[in-house]
Every structure is written in structure tokens, then in C-alpha cells.
Amino acid sequence: LNCFIFLEIVVMSSKERPVGGLKFVRAIRREKAKELRTIKSKEKRKRVAERRKLRATLGEDICPVQQPKTLENTREYDETIVLPNDEEEVYEENTDEIAPYFQMKTKPKVLLTTSPKAKVVSWKLCYEFHRCIPNSHVIGRKGISLKRLISLANSKNYTDIVVVHEDRRSPNGLVLCHLPDGPTAYFKMQNVKLPKDIKNCGKGAVFGNPELVLNNFSTRLGHTVARMLACLFPQDPHFRGRRVVTFHNQRDYIFFRHHWYEFKKDGTKAALKELGPRFTLRLKALQKGTFNPKFGQFEWILKRHEMETSRRRFFL
């Protein structure tokens, strides 16, 4: 009986509460927060105006313009960042597996393929790579293992293999293997867009060797990845073709873009026309030698929960 009386009192007290009380409190909080934001913005504008007056009277040498803080210019110090004229790094780059390409001893010959039983989108992406990379060939796997494919590519004097992996009928990974002695890079691929999905994308045939732009690869690992990507393209760009391929590294994400540029009639300005495809890569692992995930020696593996201890820590 006491339990029923207690439940009846609780129900009555909940019904007698004023309707909209919580909404009223939230509205008051929003008004207070709006007032605080207004006060802070006024104080900030006042500080900026005072600093401009001070700069006008004293000059920019004494009162310089403050640069905004970003994750890039406040990144954590990394011992592997390559400095200009680093003799040790120059020696390593002149003696590693990729050196023959930069010494003009080999010319790129790239084999493009997909994972077994790939669907339409992966094949279309391979043919877009073929359109972008000179002297490249698209070959079907037909159930051949990647190790066997590497040995066949070596016998045909290919210098690189690019394998597009897919999951749920969409590309989600890329393996880049430099031949004959490696290294091998494993990338995660995302935000893939084919030319038909890009607004105002250029159409038509492309010709000539493109110009190559590699941005913001500052560490030793970044230099290795950038040099592997450079090995896909010839070192003698045809400037009359006016094609540019860009690999832009930002916060360890590598953005790929393929453009064609044209000059305006006055000759002082230029415009870009994207040709596609468009995608983003993130390095997952770098392995010495050719593809051997079971017994291969890995130089670097991304372990997110152990390595990503700060938003300002980057590896490329």
C-alpha cells in the first residue's frame, strides 16, 4: 500500500511541473552565449584596430603582421625532416633501389591492374590511370597471384606495378610496387571521383608527358614516397601538352589532381581545367623489396592508436 501511495505522489508531482521549463532555461543560455560572443568580437575588433594604428605609426619592422596559427606551421618537431644539402640523405638517395630512375638509367614502364574479380568502377579508374600515365598498360589479373604477376612484370621489363583494390564495388586501396627490387607502398584510397563525376571536367584525348608537382613531402619517409610516385612518370615533360599531375601532401593525406592549363589571350594569366580522376591517398605501410606481406621487412606501418598521439604530429 505504501508503494502505491509513493507512485501516485511521483506521478502527480511530475504532472504539476510547469510546461516548457527546460526550453526556457536553454533559451536563456543561448541569449547569454550570444551576448558573450558579441562582447568578444567587439574586443577583438578593437585590438585589431589598435594594432593597425600602431603599425601605421611605427612601421611593419617593429610591429609585424601576425601570422595565423595552423596545424602545419605548429607541427611537432620530427628528427627525420630532411634539411637542405643533407649529405647523408643525398648519399642514400643516390644508392637506393629508386636511384637508377633519377640517374636516367631506366625509363618508366607501368603495369596497371586490379584486385581479382574487380567491378566496373575499379576498371574505369585503371583506364583513367592509363590515360594519365604515359607508357602504361592495363592488364587483367585472371586469378594470377600478385607475386606471380611481379615475376612476369620483371620478365617484361616493367618498372612499376599499380594495383587498385576494391571493397563493396568501390576502390578503397592502392598498392605501388617498384621493380625489380622494391620498395612497396600500401595506400588507403578514398574520395574517388571519375571525370563524369567532376563538374566542368575537361574531355578529349591527352598527349605528351605531363609535368609533375610533388608538394610538402618533408621527412625521409615522405621523400621515399614522393620518389616512388615520381617513378611513374617520365622525366622529360612535354610543355606543349600543358598537362600537370599533382600529388599534394597535407596532414599526411596525399591529394591527386590532373589538370590541363591554358593561357589567356593577353599572355599574362592562365586558367586550369581539371581532367580527372580525383582521389585521396593515405600511406598505411612501406615495405622493403617487392610484395611479400607474410615475410617482408616493413620499414614503416601506420598504427593509429599508438602513433597518432597528437593532431600536430605528421609523418610525411
N, C-alpha and C positions, 0 to 999 in steps of 0.2 A: 504493500500500500504506500509506503514511504517513497519507493522508487517511482510510482506513477505520479505522485504529487510533485516530485522533483522535475520530472519530464514535462509536466504541464506548466510549471513555472518558467522553465527554459524556453518553451515554445512561445509563451505569452510575452516574455521579455524580448525575444527576437522580433516578434511582430510589432512591438511598440517602438522599435528603433526608428529614427527619422529617415525617410527615404532620400537617397542622394547624398548622404553624409560623406562617403568616401570620395565621390565625384567632386564635392565642394572642396575638400582638402586638397585634392590633386589640382584643381583649378587655381587655388591659392598658391601652391608650389610652382605652377607654371608661370604665374604672374611674377612671383619673386625672382625666379630664374631669369625671366625676360628683363627685369629691372637690372639685375646684376650684369647681364651681358651688355646692356646698353651703357652702364657706367664704365665697364671695362673697355668697350670700344671707344668711348669718348676720351678716356685717359690715354689710350694708345694713339689716337689721332693727335692728341695734344703733344705727346712725347715726340712723335714723328715730325710735327711742325716745328717744335723747338730745335730738334736736331738739324733740320733743313736750314733754319736761320743760322745756327752755329756753323754749319758747313759753308754757308754763303759768306760769312764774315771771316772765318779762319782759313778756309780752303780745304780741299779734299785730302791733302797730305796729312794735316793734323787731325781732321775729323773724317775718316774714310767712310764709304758706303758699306754698311754691314751686309754680309752675305747670309742668305737663309741657310739654316742647318738642315741637311738631308741625311738619309741613311748612307748615301755614297760618300759624302765628304766627312762623315763622322764614323766611318767603319773602323772596326778593331784592327790593331796593328797585326800584320802577318809577316813572319820571318821569311816566307817564301816569295814575297813580292820581288820581282825582277827589277833591278836598278839598271840605269843606262851604263853601257860599257862594262858589264859584269863579265869578267874573263872566264870564270868557271862556267857560267851559263852559255857563253859563246862556244866554249870547248865542247860542252855536252851536246849542243845543237849541231855542231859540225861532225860529231862522231856517232850520233844515234841512228835508229833504223829509218828515220824520215829524211836524213841528210841527203841521200842521193837525188831526191826530187829538187831540193833547193840548190844543189850543185849542178843542175841541168843534165844529170846523167840518165834520168828516166823521164818519160812523158806520160801524163795521166791516161789510163785506160780503165774505165769504171764499169763494174758489173752491177746491175740493179735487179733485185728480186724481192719476193715477199715471203711471208711465212707459208707453210703448206696449206692448201685449200683456202686461199685468201679470196675475199669477196671483191665486188666491183670497185669500191672506194679505194682500197689499197692498190689495186692495179692502176686506177686512174692517177693516183699520186705518184706511182712509179713512172708512168709515162710523162707526167709533168716534170719529174726529175730529169728524165731523158731529154726533154725539151730545154731544160735549163743548163745541164752539164754537158759540155762538148765531149765527143768521143766516148759516149756511154752506151751500154747495150742492156735491154730488158730481156731477162731470161726466166722462164718458168721453173719452179723447183721440181715438180713432178715426183714428190716424195723423196728427193735426194737429201741426205743429211747435210748440215752446214759444213761439217768437217770435210766430207767428200766434195762438196761444192768448192771449198777453198783449194783443195788439191787440184781440181780441174781448172780453176781460175789461174793457178800458178803455172800450169802447163800451157795455158793460152796467153801468158804474159800480161795478165791483168794486174793493175797496181793497187786497186781498191775494190772492196765489196760493200755495198749498201743493202741492208735487209730491212724491209718495212714489216713490222709486226702489227697485228690487229687483235682486238677483243670486241666481241659483240658487233661485228661487221664495221668497225671503225678503227683507223690506225691509232695505236697508242704507244708504240715503241719503235726505236731505230737502232740497229747495230751497224757500226762503221769499223771495218777491219782493213788495216793497211797491209799490203802484201809486198814481199813474201814473208817478212819476219815480224809483222805487227807494228805497233800495238793495236788493241781492240777496245773500242769505246761503246758503252751501253747507255742509251739515252731514253728518257721518257718523253713521249711526244703528245702534245695537246694543242687545242685551239686550231685544228687543221681546217683550212679553207681552200677549196679549189677555185680556179678562176671564175667559174659560173656563180660562186657564192660571194664574190667580191664586187662591190659596187664600182661602176665605171672602169672595169678591168680592161686592159688592152687585149686585143685579139690579133690573130695573124701569125705568120711564121717569124721566127727569130733566127739570126745568123751571127756568126763570128764568136770569138771567145769573149766572155764578159769581163768587166773589171770587178775585182774582189775587194770588199771592205770588211775588215775584222776590227771590231771596236771593243775596248775595255777588257781585254784579256791580260791581266797584270801579274798574276802569280805564275810559278813554274808549271803547275797543273794547267792553268789557263793557256800558257804558251804552247803546251803539248797539244791540247785540244784544238787550239786555233791552227796550229801547223798541220794537224790531221785533216781539218776541214779545207785548208788551202791546197792540200794534195789532190783534191778532186778536180781542180781547175787548172788549165794551162797558165804558164807564167807570162805569156805574151798576149795581152788583151788587144782586141781589135777595136780601136776607139771609134772607128766609123760606124760600128754596130750600135754604139751608145747604150749598151746594156750594163747594168750594175747588179751584182749579187752581194747582199749584206748579211753578215752574221753579227748581230749587236748583242753583247752580253750586258745584262743589267740585273744585279742582285742574284747572280748565278742562273738566270733564265736567259737562254740564247734565242733571240728573235730572228727568224729568217724572212727576208724580203727580196723580191726580184723586180727590178724597175727598168724602165726604158726612159731616157731623158731626151728632151728636145729643147733647142734654143729658140728664143723668140726672134722676131724679125729684126729688132734693133741690135741683137747680139750681146746685150748686157744682162739678160735674165734667162733662166732656164726653168723648165717645168718637168715634173716627174709623172710617169704613167706606170701604175703597177701592173705587172704581167701575171703574177701568181706563180706558184701557190704561196700560201702563207701559213706558218705554223711556229710553235714554240718548243724548244728542246730544253731538257734539264739532265745534266750528267748524273748517272746513277753509279757507274763503275768504270774504271780504266784498268785494263789487263795487259800484262806484258805478253808479247808473242801473239799468235793468231788465236782464233776462237777455241777455248778449252775451259768451259765453266767448272768442270769437275776437278781437274788437276792443275789448272793455270795459276800463275802467280799474279795476284791483283796488286797494282800499285796504289789504288785508292778506291774505296767503297763508301757511298753515302749511307750513314747511319743517323737518321734524323734525330731520334730521341737522345743520342749520345753526343752528336756533333753540333746540332743547331741549338746551342745554349744561349744565343743572343741574336736579336734581329739585325745587329750590326756586324755580324761575322759572315764573311763571304769567302769562297774557296777558289773562284776563278778570277 
